[in-house]
Amino acid sequence: MNSKEQDPLSSSPSSRWWSKNTVAIVTGANKGIGFSLVRRFAELGLTVILTARDSARGLKAVDALMAQGLHVHFFRLDVSDPSSIQSFVSWFKERFGALDILVSSSTHEK
């Protein structure tokens, strides 16, 4: 990026389309690309829900982000399990109501 180009994510608050009211869900976010996206969204001030199939791994990821001063929400979600999806949807609707960004970073392993 040359000196005249501006990073669109470092724009002034008045020109941003997102805010703390912008809600993002990232599935499979306890590691890798999903984890990196959760971290970046949280750094930008969005409301972020980190989901993971394994509660222990998901909570460890949340703890790592909290150690960096970032706040994210966690919910255990197995995208291959309809009852897990329904539980998540019910929880999400009650707490947040509307979704702005969905990133599917989960994998389905057998």
KEKOLLUM-964217 format. One record per residue (C-alpha): residue number from 1; y, z, x. Coordinates in nm, 4 decimals. Each point is the difference from the previous one (the first is absolute). Layout:
BEGIN
MARDREN  nr       c2       c3       c1
MARDREN NUM        Y        Z        X
...
This chain:
BEGIN
MARDREN  nr       c2       c3       c1
MARDREN   1   0.0000   0.0000   0.0000
MARDREN   2   0.3323  -0.0991   0.1562
MARDREN   3   0.3066   0.2236  -0.0172
MARDREN   4   0.1457  -0.1864  -0.3001
MARDREN   5  -0.3133   0.0406  -0.2123
MARDREN   6  -0.0250   0.3214  -0.1954
MARDREN   7  -0.3209   0.1801  -0.0791
MARDREN   8  -0.0173  -0.0112  -0.3838
MARDREN   9  -0.1578   0.3469  -0.0046
MARDREN  10   0.2919   0.1550   0.1872
MARDREN  11   0.2611  -0.1181  -0.2494
MARDREN  12   0.2555   0.2370  -0.1431
MARDREN  13  -0.1092   0.2172  -0.2935
MARDREN  14   0.2296  -0.1890  -0.2378
MARDREN  15  -0.1773  -0.3326   0.0682
MARDREN  16  -0.3575   0.1267  -0.0263
MARDREN  17  -0.2126  -0.0825  -0.3018
MARDREN  18  -0.2131   0.3124   0.0481
MARDREN  19   0.0726   0.3700  -0.0335
MARDREN  20  -0.1805   0.3333  -0.0258
MARDREN  21  -0.0720  -0.1043  -0.3606
MARDREN  22  -0.1975  -0.3025   0.1206
MARDREN  23  -0.3680   0.0915  -0.0345
MARDREN  24  -0.2645  -0.1508   0.2286
MARDREN  25  -0.3766   0.0464  -0.0101
MARDREN  26  -0.2058  -0.0888   0.3061
MARDREN  27  -0.3769   0.0043  -0.0461
MARDREN  28  -0.2324   0.0648   0.2924
MARDREN  29   0.2924   0.1473   0.1893
MARDREN  30  -0.1607   0.2665   0.2158
MARDREN  31  -0.0027  -0.2312   0.3060
MARDREN  32   0.0967  -0.3388   0.1358
MARDREN  33   0.2411  -0.2330  -0.1755
MARDREN  34   0.0049   0.2090  -0.3178
MARDREN  35   0.0989   0.3126   0.1924
MARDREN  36   0.2716  -0.1910   0.1872
MARDREN  37   0.1423  -0.1334  -0.3257
MARDREN  38   0.0065   0.3476  -0.1553
MARDREN  39   0.1831   0.1309   0.3065
MARDREN  40   0.2577  -0.2816  -0.0097
MARDREN  41   0.0599   0.0302  -0.3746
MARDREN  42   0.0490   0.3763   0.0404
MARDREN  43   0.2382  -0.0564   0.2926
MARDREN  44   0.2026  -0.2300  -0.2247
MARDREN  45   0.0204   0.2713  -0.2647
MARDREN  46  -0.2320  -0.1394  -0.2668
MARDREN  47  -0.2248   0.2213  -0.2096
MARDREN  48  -0.3455  -0.0749   0.1406
MARDREN  49  -0.3490   0.0785  -0.1236
MARDREN  50  -0.2671  -0.0158   0.2696
MARDREN  51  -0.3480  -0.0478  -0.1429
MARDREN  52  -0.3340   0.0209   0.1752
MARDREN  53  -0.3634   0.0084  -0.1059
MARDREN  54  -0.0699   0.2988   0.2273
MARDREN  55   0.2125   0.3056  -0.0874
MARDREN  56  -0.0304   0.1591   0.3439
MARDREN  57   0.1143  -0.3162   0.1777
MARDREN  58   0.2795  -0.0558  -0.2517
MARDREN  59   0.1293   0.3552   0.0356
MARDREN  60  -0.0195  -0.0273   0.3806
MARDREN  61   0.2166  -0.3142  -0.0213
MARDREN  62   0.2496   0.1805  -0.2241
MARDREN  63   0.0114   0.2939   0.2441
MARDREN  64   0.0731  -0.2413   0.2867
MARDREN  65   0.2900  -0.1514  -0.1949
MARDREN  66   0.1340   0.3412  -0.1002
MARDREN  67  -0.0067   0.0993   0.3693
MARDREN  68   0.2413  -0.2928   0.0520
MARDREN  69   0.2290   0.1386  -0.2698
MARDREN  70  -0.1075  -0.2527  -0.2637
MARDREN  71  -0.0889   0.0842  -0.3581
MARDREN  72  -0.2748  -0.1894  -0.1789
MARDREN  73  -0.2225   0.0717  -0.2981
MARDREN  74  -0.3788  -0.0153   0.0173
MARDREN  75  -0.2698  -0.0796  -0.2522
MARDREN  76  -0.3683  -0.0632   0.0640
MARDREN  77  -0.0797  -0.3504  -0.1264
MARDREN  78  -0.3158  -0.2069   0.0316
MARDREN  79   0.1001  -0.3468  -0.1194
MARDREN  80  -0.3665  -0.0889  -0.0601
MARDREN  81  -0.0491   0.2884  -0.2477
MARDREN  82   0.1385  -0.0505  -0.3529
MARDREN  83   0.0170   0.3755  -0.0702
MARDREN  84   0.1953   0.0563   0.3221
MARDREN  85   0.2406  -0.2767  -0.0993
MARDREN  86   0.0477   0.1485  -0.3469
MARDREN  87   0.0687   0.3465   0.1454
MARDREN  88   0.2562  -0.1489   0.2350
MARDREN  89   0.1708  -0.1994  -0.2751
MARDREN  90   0.0280   0.3083  -0.2232
MARDREN  91   0.1409   0.2103   0.2861
MARDREN  92   0.2416  -0.2753   0.1023
MARDREN  93   0.1321  -0.0637  -0.3525
MARDREN  94   0.0650   0.3706  -0.0517
MARDREN  95   0.1778   0.0502   0.3321
MARDREN  96   0.1796  -0.3298   0.0635
MARDREN  97  -0.0188  -0.2257  -0.3046
MARDREN  98   0.0917  -0.3291   0.1644
MARDREN  99  -0.1165  -0.1846   0.3096
MARDREN 100   0.2140  -0.2223   0.2213
MARDREN 101  -0.2272  -0.0845   0.2948
MARDREN 102  -0.3795  -0.0174   0.0255
MARDREN 103  -0.1727  -0.0640   0.3316
MARDREN 104  -0.3768  -0.0360  -0.0070
MARDREN 105  -0.1205   0.0927   0.3463
MARDREN 106  -0.3354   0.1417  -0.1045
MARDREN 107  -0.3354  -0.1477   0.0867
MARDREN 108  -0.3191   0.0119  -0.1961
MARDREN 109  -0.2929   0.0988   0.2191
MARDREN 110  -0.3618   0.0264  -0.1101
